[in-house]
Amino acid sequence: MAATTHTVTNQAPPLVGYDVFTSDRALTEAVERHVDPELLPVAREELEVLGLSAGSAQAQEWGVLANENPPRLRTHDRYGNRIDEVEFHPAWHRLLGKGVSAGLTNAWGRPGGHVRRAAGFLVWTQAEAGHGCPLSMTHAAVPALRTDPELAAEWEPLLTSQVYEEGLRPATEKAGALFGMGMTEKQGGSDVRANTTEARPLAASGEYVLTGHKWFCSAPMSDGFLVLAQAPGGLTCFLVPRVLPDGSRNVFAIQRLKDKLGNKSNASSEVEFDGTWARRVGDEGRGVRTIIEMVAATRLDCVLGSAALMRQAVAQAVHHAAYRSAFGGVLIEKPLMRNVLADLALESEAATTLGLRLAAAYDSGSETDRAFLRLAVPAAKYWVTKRCTPVAAEALECLGGNGYVEESGMPRLLRESPLNSIWEGSGNVQALDVLRALQREPEALNAFLQEVGQARGADHRLDGAIKGLLTELADLDGIEARARRLVERMALVLQGSLLVRWAPPEVADAFCASRLGGDWGTAFGTLPHSLDLAKVVERARAAV
């Protein structure tokens, strides 16, 4: 075959060897906005180091290997002894170790910790998303454990450690530990109050034995788990260690690993408890209230994880269009492709800006911000995670047939994209949670309206959307059937308010015209042609 037939032209080079953090203007500006100026140099340095690692060829290869070589369950050793271990490819351990060492489980005890961690989580997830599950749950377990000072003193230093140690050993022998969570069961799913796992108290105070099952138990290789079970006093939260203090294995029978659509690198399992030793966390009968802070934190990570997937999808699409020529010119300069890319970039920037604002509210800790989070977290979780799949699909199409091929990395993004909408409460659960807060916690609505009201008068389309939202909130008839529509409007108004206050004029203008003003079609690439779309696209471009 003639060598001339193999000359490669008009192919975009791989997007590799770049700083994932500094090339993301929306993210860098959010960090500068929300981190104390005295902390900013340190925060930027750590994020730049992580960004360079996330954009490296090595990290990209780890992501490929971790997904091409998914975890394997070993229920027994060669002699027939039950061991219930999950084996991972070395690339998984490298990804997870890097995430732990970068502080992605350490937000609660350091200044500006939530914004710094949120930005890092958004950056590092773009290298590979599956290992974000144990990072998220380990981080999120801290506030639940703090309901019991003794447990918190024992476990929090291990969970917030920046040392990763794989393998099952007593926690006292490790420099760092990971946590998982087991809430849902076969018969109940999201309705955790229907759980049947039984907790029988032992003679020692706070100690129980569990009998039952969990239909979804994520990261089963972890050192400990927060689970819900029915104690004599009602549904209660428990800490289940994998290894007991004497070094013996706790009863934690992994029945199988889930064969999932995406998220292949991460192990999700079904487990059985049969005389499993556990320690109570919080009071009997208050399991949901105890674990709800963990759930809220993991829901924020669903927002950040989806924002990361969208950002990587948009970065890949813009990068491809900047190098690929068709129909007489470079794709990025074609008006129609520019419209598509700008539309995708708006969705990505709105998600990033909202996610970092929520993280900043955690750092603030003020009464107003706590009330704001009560509504904003489920609303953001509902909307941002639902936007992820259409963004990933459209970005894949920007690469044409190349995007449909595994080597491009886009199929993995697409398969991952529905996950965050399903985990930690699907769309309906989030919408109903918003209704519950509206009906029971008036201070939450006041804080939410105070937040969006900071941009009132700056854009007539935002003002109109706020007015429409207030009309929706004033009409409670048939509110459950309208819950998704209401929560969507709340999220869009909040994103619009944040962009009007903080984004460049061309970004805020395009968002308000399309998402709030109705000058938009039903697919990406239908923005008003009169907008300054070139600047929106250029802002989203990753500098290599």
N, C-alpha and C positions, 0 to 999 in steps of 0.2 A: 504494500500500500504506500502510495506516495506521501512523503513527509509533509507536503504542502497541505494535504487534507486535514492535518492535525494542528494546523496553526490556530491558536486560540485568540480570537479578537472579540471585542464588544461584550466582554463578561466583566461584571463588577468584581473587584478584589474582595477578599473576605474582610469583614469588619472585625479586626483583631489588632491587638497591640495599642489600645487606647485607654484613656482614663474614663471609666463609666460614670464617675462622679462629676468631674469638672466639665465633661462634655454635655451634661444635663443642666441647662440653664435654669429651668424651673426648680430643680432640686437644690442647686447651689444657692439660688436666691432665697429659697425657703429656709435653708440652714442659716444663712446670714441674717435673716429676718428674726428667727425664733431663738437663736443661741445668744447668750449673754456675750457682749463684745470682748470681755476678758477671757472667755472660754473659747472664742471663735478660732484663734490660731491653732490651738490644740485639736479642736474638732475638725477643722479643715485638713490638718495634716493627717490625722488618722483616716479620714474618709478618702483622701487622695491616695493613700497607700492601698486601701481596700479597693478603690476604684481601678487602680492600675492592675491589681491582681485579678479583679473580676473581668477585665478586658483582655487579659493575657491569653496566649495560645494554650498555656498549661491548664488554666482554669476551664477553658472551653473544652479541652480534651477530657478533663475530669468529669464534666457534665455529661459528655457523650458516653463515656465508659460506665458511669454510674447508672445510666438508663439502659444501656445495652446489656448490662449484667445485673439484673434486678436481684433483690435479696432472696435468700433461700432459707426455708425453715428446716431445722434439724430437731425433731421431737425427741429422739432417743440416741444414746451413744451406742457403740458397737456391742455393748453387753446387755442392751435392753433397758438401761436406766433412763428414766425420763429426764431430759435436760432442757427442752423448750428454748433453744437458742436460734437466733436469726443471724445468718452470715451475710455480710455485705462485701462488695468489691472494695479494694483499697482506695479507689477514687472517692467513694462515699465518705470514708473516714477522713480523707484529706479535705474535702469540702466542709464537712461538719467541724473538723478541728479548726479550720480557718475561721469559720463563723463564730465559734466559741472564743477563740483568741482575739477576735476583733471586737468582742464585747456585745455580741448580739443576744446574749442572755443576761446582760448586766445593765439594766436601765434604772432600777429602783433606788440605788444607793449612791449615784454619782451626779454631780451638778449637770443640768441640761441633759440628763441621761436618756429621756424618752425621745427627744428630737434626734440626738446623736445616734441612738440605736435605730430609730425609724429610718433615718437616712441610710445607715449602713445596711439595714435589712433590705431596703429597696435596691440598693446597689448590688449586694451580694446575691440576691435572688435572681438577678439577671444572668449570673453564671450558671445556676441550676436551681430549680425551685423545690424539688422534693425534700431536700434535707432541711428546708425551712420549717417543716412540721415540728421536729423535736426542738429546734431552736425556739420556736414560738411558744410551745407548751411549757418548756423549762422557764422561760421568761415570765409567762403568765401565771405560773403556779405560785409565785411569791406572795401576791396579795391574799390569796386564799389561805396559805400557811400562816400568814400573820395574824389570823384569827386565834391562833394558838401560839403564844409566845415561846413555849418550850419547843414545839416543833420547828418554829421559825428559826430559833437559835441554833438548832441542830442542822437544818437543811439549807437555809438561805445562803450561808457562805459557800456551800457546794454548788448551788444552782447559779449563783452570780459569779462564780469563779471563771477566769479566762484560761483555764487549763482543761483540755479535753483528754479524758482517759476512757478508752473503750474497754469492754469486758465486764462481766458480772462478778463483783466482789462486794463485801460489806462496805457501805458508804463511808464508814470511819477510816477505811484504808485507801480512799481515793482523794485526789486533790480537786476533783470536780465531778458533778453528777448531772444527769439528764432526767427530765420528768415527762411522762405521758399522761393520758387522761382516758378514762372509760366511763361514759355516761349512757350511751344508747344501748337498747336491748332489742331482740327480735320482735317482740310483741308491741313495743312502744315507739321506737324511733325517737323523734324529737319530743314526744310526750313522756318525759322522764319520770313523771309521777306514776306512770303505769309500770315502772320497774318492779321486777320480782326477786332480784337478788336479795338474799336475806343476810342480815348481820346479827349474830348472837353474841351478847356481851360475855366476856370472861371475868374471872375474879379480879384481875388487876384493873385498876381504874383506866378507862379510855381504850382498853384492848378488846378486840372482837375477833370472831372468825366469820368469814364470808362463805356463802354457798350460792352459786348462781352462774351467770354468764354475761358477757358483753359482746354485742354484735359488731361493734366497731371499737377497737382499742388501737390507737395509733402509736407508732414507735415502740413496739413491744420489747426492743432491746434496752429500754431505758432502765434506770436504777430504781425509780419509784413511780407511782401512779396515783392520781386523785380519782376516786371512783365514787359513785352513788349507790347506796344500798338501803334496804328497808330495815331499820332498827326498831326496837320496841316502841320508841317515841316517834316513828315516822321516817321519811326519807332523809338520809344523813350522808354527809361527806366523810370519806375515809382515805387514809394514806396507806397504800399497799406497796411495801418494798419488795423488790425482786429477790434480794438476798437478806436473810435474817442476821441479826447481830452476831450469832454464833458461827456464821459462815455457811450455814445450810441454805438450800434454795427454798424459797416460799412456794406454795402451791400456786402455780400460774401456768395452766395447761393451754398452750397455744394450739387451737384446733386446726387452723389453716390461715394462710395469708390471702388477702383479697386480690383478685385479678382485676385491676382497675383500668379504666379508659386511658388515663395518663398517670402522672405522679409515680412512674414505674420504679424510680430509685428508692422510694420510701415504702417501708413496710406498714401495712394496715392489717389488723388481725382480728380473729374471733378468739376469745379466751374463756376458759371455764375456771371458776373458783370452787374448791371443794375442801373446806377446812382451811381456807387461806387466812393467814394472820394479818390483821390490820389495826391501825390506830385511828381513833375518831378525830376528825378535824371540825371544830365548832360543836355546837350543841346538837343533840338528837332532834330530828324533825325539822332542822333548818339547813338541810343539805343544799338546796337550790340557792338559798341566800348566801351560803358560805362559798360556793363554787362560782357564783355569778360574776365576781370580779375577774376570775380566771377566764371565764367565757367572754367578758367584755374586752379583755386584752387580746385574746386570740381573734376576736372579730375585727379589731383594729388591724391586726396583722393580715387578715384576709383582704382588707382594703389596701394595705401596703403591698401585699403580694400581687394583687391584681394590677395595681399601679406599676409595679416592676415589670410584669409581663407585657403590659401595654407599652411601656417605655421601650423595652427591648424590641418589640414588634415594630414600633414606629421608627426606631433608630435603624433597624435593618431595612425597612421599606424606603426611607429617605436616602440611606446610603446607596442602595441599589439604583434608585432613580437618578442619583447624582452621577453615576458612571455609565448607565445603560443608554444607548442611543436607539431610537426607532422613529420611523417616518420622518427622517430628515433632521433630527435634533435630539439632544439629551432629554430624557424623560422628565427630569425635574423642571425643565423650562416649558414643558407643554401645559397649556392652561388647564386642561381637564385633569391631568395627573396632579398638577399643583393643587387643584381643588380637593382632590381625594387626600393627598398628604396633609394638607392644612387641616382638613376636617378631623383626621386621625390625631394629629398633633394637639388639637384643642381638647379632645377627650383625654389624652394622656396628661396634658398639663393640668387640667381641672382635677384629675384624680390625685396627682402628686401634691398639688397645692392643698387639697382637702385633707389628705392623709397626714401631712406634716402639721397642719393646723390642729388636728386632733391630738397628735403627739405633744404639741406645745401646751395644750390644755391639761394633759396629764402632768407635765412638768410644773405648770402654774399651781395646781392644787387648790385654787381659790374656790369658794362656794359656788360662784357663778359658773366657773369653768366645769366644775363637777356636774352641775345641773345641765349645762350645755351638752356634755358628753352623753348624758342619759338619753337624749334624743338623737344627737348627731351621729353617734357610733352606729346604732342599728340602721338609721337612714342611709348613711354612707356605705355601710356594709351591703345593704340591699342594692343600691344603685351602681356603685363603682364595680362591684363584682359582676353585675349583670351586663355591664358595658364591655367587659373584658373579651368575651367570645366574639362578638361582632367586630371588634377592633382587630383581634388576632386574625380572623378570617379575611378581612379586607386587606390587612397588611400583607398577608401571604399572597393574595391575588396580585398585589403590586409587583411581586417577583415573577408573576406568570407561572409557567410550568416549573421553573427553577424552585419556586417556593413550595411546590407540592412534593418535592423530593426530600427525603430524610436528611441528606447531607447539608441542606440549607439551614437546618435547625428550626424552621418555621412550623413543621408538623408537630414537633414536640411542644412548642408554645401553644398551638391550637388545642392539642389534647389536654394540656394543663389548664387551659383558660376557664372551663366551667367549674373547676374544683372549688374555688373560694366562695362561689355562690351557694354551694351545697353544704359545705362543712360549716360547723359552728352555727347551725340554724339556717335553713334554706330561706328563699325569698318571702314566703308567707309567714314564717316564724318571725323574721325581722319586721315585716309590716305590722303584725299583730303586737309585737313588742313596742313599736312606736305608739300604737293606739293605747296600749296599757299605760305608757308613760304620760300621754296626753290626758288620760282620764284620772290618773292617780297623783300625778306630780306636776301641779301647775307651775312650779318654779322652773321646771325643765323647759316648758314652752316660753316662758318669759326670757330665759337665758338665750334660747335659740333665736327668738325675735330680736333680742338686743344685739346679737351677733350680726344677723343679716341686715339689721337696721343701720349699721355703721356705714353702709354704702348707699343708703337711701338718698335720692336726689342727684346721684352721679350719672345715672343712665335711665332713660324713660322706660326702656323695655324691662329693666330690673324692677323699677317701681311698679310697673303694671303686673309683673309676676308676683310681687309681694302682695299686692292688693288682691289678686286672684287667690293666692294661698290663704289669706285671711278669710276670704269668703268661704273657701272649702272648710276651714277650721270652724267656722261659725255654724255650719250645717252638719249636725251629728246624726241625722236620719240615714239609716243604711250605711253607716260609716265603715263597717267591716268589709262590705262588698266593694267599697271605694278605696280601701286601704292602700293598695299598690299605687293607684293614681296619686293619692295624697302624698305618700312617701317619696315617690318620684319627683313631685313638684318641690317638696321640701329640700331634697338633695340638690336639685338643679338651682333653686334659689340660693342655697348656701354656696354652691360652687360659683355662681354668678357674682354673688357679693364679694367673695374672696378674690376673684379675678379682677373685678372692677377696682378693688382697693390696691392690688399688688402686682398684677400682670401688666405687661406693656399694652398700650392703647389698642394696637391692632389685634391682640389676643382677646382682650375683654370685649372689644367691639364685635368680633366674629362670634364669640360665644353668646353674647346677649342677642345678637341678631338671629342666630339659628336656634339655640336651645330655649331661649326665653321669648323672643319676638315672633317665632313661628315662620321665619323666612328660611325654610329648610325643607328638604324632601324626606323620604323615608329610607334612604341609603346614604352612605358616606360619599362625599364628592358632590353634594348638592348645596353648598354654601352660596350665598349671594355673590355674583361675579364682581361686584363693585368693591369688595373688601380688599385690603392689602394682604393678599395671601402669600406673596413671595416672602415677606418678613416672617410670617408665621412658620413657614416651612424651614427657612434658614435657621430660625431659633431652635428648631427641633433636630437639626442635623448634628450628628456626633462627629467631633473633630478627631481625625486619626493622625 
